[in-house]
């Protein structure tokens, strides 16, 4: 039997392919169950009109019990949106990707949340500690969670 | 008559200098004499603290008592009482007060009951806290997992796979998307159904990876907390270790909420120490709460069985995070010293051996090659690296310095040594501190070798097991005293100059001398026919060393109780030091 992670991702992918993605979100690449990419843009009036970003999802074998590692792609000429919760290296500060992750959330749900986060932005600016964070940030944004988590043994 | 007179005869003549302590001299002396004479006296010494060691079942019993108390007062069942207590950090009074105030509020906050329908908690909390985000995300979830809505069965938060098994084949677990007809499901009181496999994986991951004892429903934004019985059933097939870990996490949480308790910091140990005497921060300026949980070594490791000395008893400090006995020095000073050592010792050593200071502006300079004609980068002063005198006096003798005795050179070197004094002072204490630590380690190695030899001797000679035990006793005693000595250097570094410090250092010196003598005896080669003499010598020395150690600990502890010690730096919890004493 396939692992929970693979079965769950297969099902999510199947739904995306049959029912399609919500408006503004497009599947870019999902060749395996390790990493997927989506393009994301904000529809209607917003500070990010006309900008298209790429989201990278990385899954470990404990998905969906553990959250996916999600970030904006900042290589190959792609950039991360200028937003108070998005660091220039693409890392995102959102509670649903950390301690408020629930296994019933899905890849599409995360995309929608982030799309809405961009849509509601009032001022384009980087987080105040951007430079310091980016200099020392781990490769995997999920590891950042552990820095603030006092009780990881 | 001073209270020091018994600790060493040398002090006897200095008695008239101690006018500060004269008021309570008589009383102290009585105490002291009594302790000193009656070695087997069961009375607690002034450097010891009253404490009790508890194993995990004992702590669990304390928890059950609290739960029973809450059941009695609030009339709730035990699983609810336990969750309420955990939520209130085991503060019974506050819990009762809040419950009396409004039971529903606290029941919801503790995750016992679900909140009233309209007050849906926002699952997403980014910094902006955008409400629209929440709604759009939840909506898509509900379409994705619409199939799970088929179940509206009222289940009683218990883990009953058989009862909640669905006849409808349409149930799909919203997590793993398994839709097999024989899928077993379970839910908390909130009726968020998931398959038992996902529950098990989720609970195991929470306990093992996140060390979390408060396990909430898996549904997004649902704040219900799983009762222990639910967790136990979910882990039933998964094996004992996870359930045992869960129990341990509950105990740890209880212990961390209670200032009278502290969990043993030694790896793998699950004991707790109860020490109400050191529970308040203010008590830590007068006592050093060195405690032991009673266990030895690392549980389950082979060394715990083979060598009794290598498997050290779990000593730790109740008052601070230092996981060893740091008597005689109090927590705040010990902490300052460790921080200083961590920050400075390597750097200071390097600076000392590799650099000199410019005689004019005191900039630290490293000479990394070239001739002895130095030009300070900062103040452009030209001087000779060898004699430290000004270069102008060197005339034409360019590459060699034969002027070491010139006045100007001597003056420059004096100034140099003065500015280095604080560095030297620190290194003096640090090196002795480090040396005792190193020696303690080496003596343990030595003991391991000796023990082997003694075992051989039992076989080849007529000595009995009991007759070769003196070595073990001696090594243990020496190790204990080295730990005391080690910390006396941390203490002496911060002690303000004066008579008190001199007395302290006299006691320290006497103990150090005795320990070194004992260590030397232990190093001697062991021959079968010399064993009786060696044993006599070692035993005598061990007794003496033990006494000297008691004196240091006792006198220092009394000094703290009397407020006798003055510091040369600002120490947390103590009075500001005199300006003249500051270093």
Interface residues (C-beta under 8 A of the other chain):
Chain A: X4 X7 X8 X11 X15 X22 X62 X64 X65 X66 X84 X85 X93 X94 X95 X96 X100 X102 X103 X104 X105 X106 X108 X109 X112 X113 X116 X117 X119 X120 X121 X122 X151 X152 X153
Chain B: X123 X124 X125 X126 X127 X128 X130 X132 X133 X136 X137 X140 X141 X144 X145 X174 X175 X176 X177 X178 X197 X198 X201 X202 X205 X209 X210 X211 X212 X218 X219 X220 X221 X222
